[in-house]
Amino acid sequence: METKTYVLTRIDGDYAWLTCTSAEEEPYFIARALLPMDADEGSRLKLENFQFEII
């Protein structure tokens, strides 16, 4: 699996919208429980091995 970089663009309750910065993809909706606890709007996230990490 390749590493991708995202920006958390919006939080809607228990869900968040992520926008990929490394490819042209549509923003997608994900449960906040899958993100790091301190992720907030504007956070840059790295997805590697099915885990998100703040960068």
PyRosetta script that sets phi, psi and omega in degrees:
from pyrosetta import init, pose_from_sequence

init()
pose = pose_from_sequence("METKTYVLTRIDGDYAWLTCTSAEEEPYFIARALLPMDADEGSRLKLENFQFEII")
pose.set_psi(1, 135.0)
pose.set_omega(1, 180.0)
pose.set_phi(2, -82.3)
pose.set_psi(2, 155.7)
pose.set_omega(2, 177.7)
pose.set_phi(3, -83.7)
pose.set_psi(3, 133.5)
pose.set_omega(3, 177.7)
pose.set_phi(4, -124.8)
pose.set_psi(4, 152.8)
pose.set_omega(4, 179.3)
pose.set_phi(5, -114.7)
pose.set_psi(5, 136.0)
pose.set_omega(5, -178.3)
pose.set_phi(6, -130.8)
pose.set_psi(6, 160.2)
pose.set_omega(6, 170.3)
pose.set_phi(7, -118.8)
pose.set_psi(7, 130.9)
pose.set_omega(7, 175.9)
pose.set_phi(8, -77.9)
pose.set_psi(8, 106.4)
pose.set_omega(8, -172.7)
pose.set_phi(9, -92.1)
pose.set_psi(9, -27.9)
pose.set_omega(9, -178.4)
pose.set_phi(10, -157.4)
pose.set_psi(10, 143.7)
pose.set_omega(10, 175.9)
pose.set_phi(11, -113.4)
pose.set_psi(11, 127.9)
pose.set_omega(11, 177.4)
pose.set_phi(12, -121.9)
pose.set_psi(12, 86.5)
pose.set_omega(12, 179.8)
pose.set_phi(13, 64.3)
pose.set_psi(13, -116.6)
pose.set_omega(13, -178.6)
pose.set_phi(14, -89.7)
pose.set_psi(14, 8.0)
pose.set_omega(14, -178.2)
pose.set_phi(15, -126.7)
pose.set_psi(15, 161.5)
pose.set_omega(15, -179.2)
pose.set_phi(16, -139.4)
pose.set_psi(16, 151.4)
pose.set_omega(16, 174.8)
pose.set_phi(17, -101.2)
pose.set_psi(17, 128.0)
pose.set_omega(17, 177.9)
pose.set_phi(18, -115.1)
pose.set_psi(18, 140.4)
pose.set_omega(18, 176.2)
pose.set_phi(19, -118.7)
pose.set_psi(19, 128.0)
pose.set_omega(19, -179.8)
pose.set_phi(20, -74.8)
pose.set_psi(20, 133.1)
pose.set_omega(20, 178.6)
pose.set_phi(21, -99.4)
pose.set_psi(21, -14.3)
pose.set_omega(21, -175.2)
pose.set_phi(22, -99.2)
pose.set_psi(22, -2.2)
pose.set_omega(22, 179.5)
pose.set_phi(23, -158.2)
pose.set_psi(23, 160.8)
pose.set_omega(23, 176.9)
pose.set_phi(24, -82.8)
pose.set_psi(24, 96.4)
pose.set_omega(24, 178.8)
pose.set_phi(25, -132.5)
pose.set_psi(25, 156.4)
pose.set_omega(25, 174.6)
pose.set_phi(26, -71.4)
pose.set_psi(26, 145.6)
pose.set_omega(26, 174.0)
pose.set_phi(27, -60.1)
pose.set_psi(27, 148.6)
pose.set_omega(27, 178.1)
pose.set_phi(28, -133.5)
pose.set_psi(28, 158.5)
pose.set_omega(28, -173.0)
pose.set_phi(29, -95.3)
pose.set_psi(29, 130.8)
pose.set_omega(29, -178.7)
pose.set_phi(30, -142.4)
pose.set_psi(30, 149.4)
pose.set_omega(30, 177.9)
pose.set_phi(31, -68.5)
pose.set_psi(31, 135.2)
pose.set_omega(31, -179.9)
pose.set_phi(32, -64.4)
pose.set_psi(32, -23.0)
pose.set_omega(32, 179.2)
pose.set_phi(33, -63.0)
pose.set_psi(33, -20.7)
pose.set_omega(33, 179.2)
pose.set_phi(34, -86.5)
pose.set_psi(34, -8.0)
pose.set_omega(34, -178.2)
pose.set_phi(35, -99.9)
pose.set_psi(35, 160.4)
pose.set_omega(35, 175.1)
pose.set_phi(36, -59.1)
pose.set_psi(36, 147.5)
pose.set_omega(36, -176.4)
pose.set_phi(37, -56.8)
pose.set_psi(37, -36.2)
pose.set_omega(37, -175.9)
pose.set_phi(38, -93.7)
pose.set_psi(38, 13.1)
pose.set_omega(38, 176.6)
pose.set_phi(39, -71.2)
pose.set_psi(39, 136.0)
pose.set_omega(39, -179.3)
pose.set_phi(40, -140.1)
pose.set_psi(40, 170.7)
pose.set_omega(40, 179.3)
pose.set_phi(41, -54.8)
pose.set_psi(41, 132.8)
pose.set_omega(41, -178.6)
pose.set_phi(42, 94.4)
pose.set_psi(42, -10.7)
pose.set_omega(42, 179.5)
pose.set_phi(43, -66.7)
pose.set_psi(43, 140.9)
pose.set_omega(43, 173.4)
pose.set_phi(44, -96.0)
pose.set_psi(44, 131.7)
pose.set_omega(44, -175.6)
pose.set_phi(45, -124.6)
pose.set_psi(45, 144.6)
pose.set_omega(45, 175.1)
pose.set_phi(46, -111.6)
pose.set_psi(46, 130.9)
pose.set_omega(46, 175.9)
pose.set_phi(47, -106.7)
pose.set_psi(47, 117.1)
pose.set_omega(47, -180.0)
pose.set_phi(48, -144.8)
pose.set_psi(48, 130.6)
pose.set_omega(48, -178.9)
pose.set_phi(49, 53.6)
pose.set_psi(49, 42.3)
pose.set_omega(49, 176.5)
pose.set_phi(50, 63.8)
pose.set_psi(50, 22.2)
pose.set_omega(50, 176.5)
pose.set_phi(51, -129.7)
pose.set_psi(51, 138.4)
pose.set_omega(51, 176.7)
pose.set_phi(52, -92.8)
pose.set_psi(52, 143.5)
pose.set_omega(52, 178.3)
pose.set_phi(53, -139.9)
pose.set_psi(53, 137.7)
pose.set_omega(53, 177.7)
pose.set_phi(54, -75.6)
pose.set_psi(54, 134.7)
pose.set_omega(54, 177.4)
pose.set_phi(55, -119.0)
pose.dump_pdb("model.pdb")
